């Protein structure tokens, strides 16, 4: 009997539509092949498939590499209307001793062609080293470098700080003054804020447990759905499953989407 071919992305049902965008980190990962991706799906079609199962993806590759404008155009063309990419800014912008001197690097990243994503362009995540302590003057100078727009597209800037010294009202005041969002995380390793601050809510969830199908207990996903419904009141909200048990991330994202949409009974954790 001939093998069944993988379904075309265009034939997939749309993911549950909710005010909260939910996704994963990247779309290329070997353990997802045969589970999240159907057997036989060509690798070149994985983005098209993932973008029709979820509502957002955080791109980690932009943290390590510079992409050409044509790459961003291809990503846009492969994804459906309403889907959003979050981009991690290149590490050369944030992994430095003096953030105030990052102006050229920031402009290179912003001008690298990200505007080619058009309406698929979502938040920009600026991730700082765990060893980088909070210096109000230097951090404030960095925030001054971040442009509000690129080629007419509004930019949403998200700060992912990783040093405990950022648990400081002065940091929150700086972020608020510059219209930047602060990351919420469930990881015990990094600072987080119970009430995310800023014009958007951006959650990076990292505390998956291997004993659960999705990395999270059903009750934990129920609680997260309730929390996200509270966040979304008046603010765009993004939730990404980014964790050490990456093979479980798509299941967690889809389980959360179903809970938020109320389209079915809660899926197993």
C-alpha positions as CSV (number, residue, x, y, z in Angstrom):
1,X,0.0,0.0,0.0
2,X,1.5,3.4,-0.9
3,X,2.4,5.7,1.9
4,X,0.0,8.5,2.7
5,X,1.5,11.9,2.0
6,X,1.5,14.5,4.7
7,X,-1.5,16.9,4.6
8,X,-0.8,20.2,2.9
9,X,-0.6,23.2,5.3
10,X,-3.5,24.9,3.5
11,X,-5.7,21.9,4.4
12,X,-5.1,22.1,8.1
13,X,-7.8,23.6,10.3
14,X,-7.0,27.0,11.7
15,X,-5.8,27.0,15.3
16,X,-8.2,28.1,18.0
17,X,-8.6,31.9,17.8
18,X,-8.0,33.7,21.1
19,X,-6.9,37.2,22.1
20,X,-3.7,35.5,23.5
21,X,-1.1,34.5,21.0
22,X,0.5,31.2,21.9
23,X,3.5,29.6,20.4
24,X,6.9,27.9,20.7
25,X,10.6,28.8,20.0
26,X,11.5,28.2,16.4
27,X,10.1,25.5,14.1
28,X,13.0,23.3,13.2
29,X,13.6,20.5,15.7
30,X,14.2,16.9,15.0
31,X,12.0,15.4,17.8
32,X,9.0,17.2,16.5
33,X,9.1,15.2,13.2
34,X,6.6,12.4,13.4
35,X,4.8,13.9,16.3
36,X,4.0,17.7,15.9
37,X,4.9,17.3,12.2
38,X,3.3,14.4,10.4
39,X,5.6,11.7,9.1
40,X,6.9,12.5,5.6
41,X,6.4,16.3,5.9
42,X,9.2,17.9,3.8
43,X,11.4,20.1,6.1
44,X,10.7,23.1,3.8
45,X,7.0,22.9,4.8
46,X,7.5,22.9,8.6
47,X,7.0,26.6,9.0
48,X,3.8,26.6,7.0
49,X,2.6,23.6,9.1
50,X,3.6,25.1,12.5
51,X,2.0,28.5,11.6
52,X,-1.3,26.8,11.0
53,X,-1.3,24.9,14.3
54,X,-0.2,27.8,16.5
55,X,-0.6,31.6,16.5
56,X,3.0,32.8,17.0
57,X,6.6,31.6,16.9
58,X,9.6,33.2,18.7
59,X,12.6,33.1,16.4
60,X,15.8,32.3,18.2
61,X,18.0,32.2,15.0
62,X,18.0,36.0,14.8
63,X,19.9,36.1,18.1
64,X,22.8,34.2,16.6
65,X,22.8,35.1,12.9
66,X,21.9,37.9,10.5
67,X,19.3,37.1,7.9
68,X,18.8,38.6,4.5
69,X,15.6,40.6,3.8
70,X,14.5,37.9,1.3
71,X,14.5,35.4,4.2
72,X,12.0,37.5,6.1
73,X,9.9,37.8,3.0
74,X,9.8,34.1,2.6
75,X,8.7,33.6,6.2
76,X,5.9,36.0,5.7
77,X,4.8,34.3,2.5
78,X,4.8,30.9,4.2
79,X,2.5,31.9,7.1
80,X,-1.2,32.8,7.2
81,X,-2.8,36.1,7.9
82,X,-2.9,36.8,11.6
83,X,0.2,34.8,12.5
84,X,3.0,36.7,14.2
85,X,6.8,36.2,14.6
86,X,8.6,37.4,17.7
87,X,12.3,38.1,17.0
88,X,15.1,37.8,19.4
89,X,17.5,40.7,18.7
90,X,21.0,39.8,17.7
91,X,23.2,39.1,20.8
92,X,25.8,41.7,19.7
93,X,23.3,44.3,20.8
94,X,22.9,43.1,24.4
95,X,25.9,40.9,25.2
96,X,28.3,43.7,25.9
97,X,29.7,45.5,28.9
98,X,28.4,49.0,27.9
99,X,24.9,48.9,26.6
100,X,25.0,52.6,25.8
101,X,27.5,51.9,23.0
102,X,25.2,49.5,21.2
103,X,23.7,52.1,18.9
104,X,25.3,50.8,15.7
105,X,24.5,47.2,16.5
106,X,20.9,48.1,17.2
107,X,20.5,49.9,14.0
108,X,22.1,47.1,12.0
109,X,19.6,44.6,13.5
110,X,16.5,46.8,13.0
111,X,17.6,47.6,9.5
112,X,18.5,44.1,8.5
113,X,15.2,43.5,6.8
114,X,12.8,42.6,9.6
115,X,10.3,45.1,8.2
116,X,9.8,42.6,5.3
117,X,7.7,40.6,7.7
118,X,5.1,43.3,7.5
119,X,2.0,42.5,9.6
120,X,3.7,39.3,10.7
121,X,6.2,41.3,12.7
122,X,5.6,41.0,16.4
123,X,7.6,41.9,19.5
124,X,11.4,42.3,19.5
125,X,13.0,40.5,22.5
126,X,16.2,42.0,23.9
127,X,17.9,39.3,26.0
128,X,20.6,40.3,28.4
129,X,23.4,38.2,29.9
130,X,22.8,36.6,33.4
131,X,26.0,38.3,34.5
132,X,24.9,41.8,33.4
133,X,23.8,43.7,36.5
134,X,21.4,46.6,36.5
135,X,23.1,50.0,35.9
136,X,20.3,52.6,35.7
137,X,22.3,55.1,33.6
138,X,23.6,52.6,31.2
139,X,20.3,50.7,30.8
140,X,18.4,53.9,30.4
141,X,20.9,55.0,27.6
142,X,20.3,51.6,25.9
143,X,16.5,52.1,26.0
144,X,17.0,55.5,24.3
145,X,18.6,53.7,21.4
146,X,15.5,51.6,20.5
147,X,13.4,53.1,17.7
148,X,9.6,53.2,17.9
149,X,9.2,52.2,14.3
150,X,10.9,50.6,11.3
151,X,9.7,51.5,7.8
152,X,6.4,52.7,9.3
153,X,5.8,49.6,11.4
154,X,5.4,50.1,15.1
155,X,7.9,48.2,17.2
156,X,7.1,46.5,20.5
157,X,10.3,46.2,22.6
158,X,10.5,43.5,25.3
159,X,13.3,43.3,27.9
160,X,14.5,39.9,29.1
161,X,16.8,40.7,32.0
162,X,18.5,37.8,33.8
163,X,20.4,39.3,36.7
164,X,18.6,39.5,40.1
165,X,19.6,43.2,40.5
166,X,16.9,44.1,38.0
167,X,14.3,43.4,40.7
168,X,14.3,47.1,41.4
169,X,11.6,49.7,41.1
170,X,14.1,51.9,39.2
171,X,14.2,49.3,36.4
172,X,10.5,49.1,36.1
173,X,10.3,52.9,36.1
174,X,12.8,53.0,33.2
175,X,11.0,50.4,31.2
176,X,7.7,52.2,31.7
177,X,9.2,55.6,30.7
178,X,10.4,54.1,27.4
179,X,7.3,52.0,26.7
180,X,9.2,48.7,27.0
181,X,7.6,45.5,28.3
182,X,9.1,43.2,30.9
183,X,9.3,39.4,30.5
184,X,7.3,37.1,32.7
185,X,8.8,33.7,33.3
186,X,8.1,30.7,35.4
187,X,11.8,29.8,35.6
188,X,13.3,30.0,39.1
189,X,16.6,30.8,37.5
190,X,15.7,34.3,36.3
191,X,14.0,37.4,37.7
192,X,10.4,37.8,36.9
193,X,7.5,40.1,37.8
194,X,4.2,38.7,39.0
195,X,2.4,41.5,37.1
196,X,4.1,42.0,33.7
197,X,4.7,45.6,33.0
198,X,4.4,47.5,29.7
199,X,2.1,48.0,26.7
200,X,2.1,44.2,26.0
201,X,2.4,41.1,28.1
202,X,5.2,38.7,27.0
203,X,5.6,35.3,28.8
204,X,8.4,32.9,28.2
205,X,7.6,29.7,30.0
206,X,10.6,27.4,30.8
207,X,9.7,25.2,33.7
208,X,8.4,22.1,31.9
209,X,8.5,18.8,33.7
210,X,9.4,15.6,31.9
211,X,6.7,13.5,33.6
212,X,3.8,15.4,31.8
213,X,2.8,14.9,28.2
214,X,3.0,18.7,27.6
215,X,5.6,19.4,30.3
216,X,2.9,20.9,32.5
217,X,0.3,19.3,34.7
218,X,-3.3,19.8,33.5
219,X,-4.1,21.9,36.6
220,X,-1.0,24.1,35.8
221,X,-2.3,24.7,32.3
222,X,-5.7,25.5,33.6
223,X,-4.2,28.1,36.0
224,X,-2.1,29.5,33.2
225,X,-5.1,30.0,31.0
226,X,-6.9,31.9,33.7
227,X,-3.8,34.0,34.3
228,X,-3.5,34.8,30.6
229,X,-7.2,35.8,30.4
230,X,-6.4,38.3,33.1
231,X,-3.3,39.6,31.3
232,X,-5.1,40.2,28.0
233,X,-7.5,42.8,29.4
234,X,-6.5,45.8,27.4
235,X,-3.0,44.5,26.3
236,X,-1.8,42.3,23.5
237,X,-0.6,39.1,25.2
238,X,2.0,36.6,24.0
239,X,2.8,33.2,25.6
240,X,5.7,31.1,24.4
241,X,6.8,27.7,25.7
242,X,10.6,27.9,25.7
243,X,12.2,25.2,27.8
244,X,14.7,22.4,28.3
245,X,12.1,19.8,27.4
246,X,11.6,21.4,24.0
247,X,10.0,18.2,22.5
248,X,7.0,18.9,24.7
249,X,6.5,22.6,23.8
250,X,4.1,22.2,20.9
251,X,1.8,20.0,23.0
252,X,1.8,22.6,25.7
253,X,1.0,25.4,23.3
254,X,-1.8,23.6,21.7
255,X,-3.3,22.6,25.1
256,X,-3.2,26.2,26.2
257,X,-4.8,27.4,23.0
258,X,-7.7,24.9,23.5
259,X,-8.2,26.0,27.1
260,X,-8.2,29.7,26.1
261,X,-10.7,29.1,23.3
262,X,-12.9,26.7,25.3
263,X,-13.1,24.6,22.2
264,X,-12.8,21.3,24.1
265,X,-12.3,19.6,27.4
266,X,-8.8,20.3,28.8
267,X,-6.3,18.1,27.1
268,X,-4.0,15.9,29.2
269,X,-1.0,17.7,30.7
